[in-house]
Amino acid sequence: MADKSQKKNRKHILSKFILFLIFVFIVWWFNNYTLKTVETSTVTSKVSAPVCLAVLSDLHAHKYSISNSTIMKRIEEISPDAVIVLGDMYSRRSPQSEINIALELMTDIAKKYETYFVSGDHDTSEDYFIALRNNGVHVMNYKEEYTEINGNRIQIMGIDNVYYSPTFNLNNEFKINQECFSMLLAHIPNYQEFAAFGADLTLCADTHGGMVRLPFIGTLFDAINEEFFPTLRKNAVVFDKGWFEYNGGTMFITSGIGDSPIPLRFGNRPEIVRIDILPAGDE
């Protein structure tokens, strides 16, 4: 009788352990491989009609990454006036097959929407840039363009910095046109320099939102300052995800889509962002 009881107890423990593993797998999968759309907005007196942007980044494409069709469906649901892609769409040592995943996605987006791209610290191949340009993508690495959306004139500037030297100064590269709405696109955030430059809207990526975000605490690890639980530091501001204001404008950092270097997102699901730029008085 004792042996039967012990066997039954072991089976019961094993069943609970298997259920626990299934639960852990579902939570892990949900946090790393389900895509959400974040909807947010900013208000300015420099547009007379709303402008809708879809913002994405950091796909780090690989065989098991979120599919291009899923990403395209989300973009189509947003129905943006323009799509902003902020780099690292494939990884540094990606084989050509994975680079092609990123290229195919970018090509599909550009067939339907005006698409503006800056590279990150991974997707830096000149052949990739040429292919993007040939397929209608605006590659904005240290480029400036003007466009008109819904009657609004918009100045778009982009940079491809992998690091920022002590002498970095965007005013040496671009001049903000105060007569229209200005946007700066940059993969790697540099709040102090971007705030000093003062574009109406700065869009950044790279941080992956800190990867792991805990309730009431926020990001677990600040990779820039190599610090655990950075938000617990007095008066801490962690430039990892979301909106950050500065005099005359705002910076938004998206946590992106991918799972590089390993899929360890938690409390920080992959995202595409819808940003509505609204006329003052329409908020």
Number of C-alpha atoms within 10 A of each C-alpha: 6 7 8 9 10 11 12 12 12 12 12 12 12 12 12 12 12 12 12 12 12 12 12 12 12 12 13 16 16 16 21 24 19 14 20 15 18 14 12 12 16 17 17 19 12 19 20 16 14 20 20 19 21 25 27 26 31 30 27 26 27 22 9 7 17 20 16 18 11 12 20 15 11 19 22 14 10 18 16 20 16 19 25 21 30 31 28 26 29 28 23 15 10 15 11 10 12 19 21 16 21 23 20 15 17 24 19 15 22 20 12 13 19 16 23 24 27 28 28 27 17 17 22 18 12 9 9 15 20 12 15 20 15 11 17 17 23 21 20 21 19 16 15 18 12 12 11 9 14 12 12 16 17 20 21 21 25 25 23 21 18 13 11 12 8 6 6 12 14 16 12 7 12 15 12 19 11 11 10 16 21 21 22 23 29 30 28 23 23 14 17 10 14 20 20 14 20 22 27 24 23 27 24 29 28 23 21 24 26 23 28 18 18 12 7 7 11 20 24 17 20 20 14 11 9 8 12 13 14 19 18 11 10 7 7 9 11 16 19 26 22 15 16 17 13 16 11 13 20 20 26 20 27 27 26 32 27 29 23 18 8 9 15 14 23 20 18 23 26 30 25 23 25 23 19 18 24 20 17 15 8 11 10
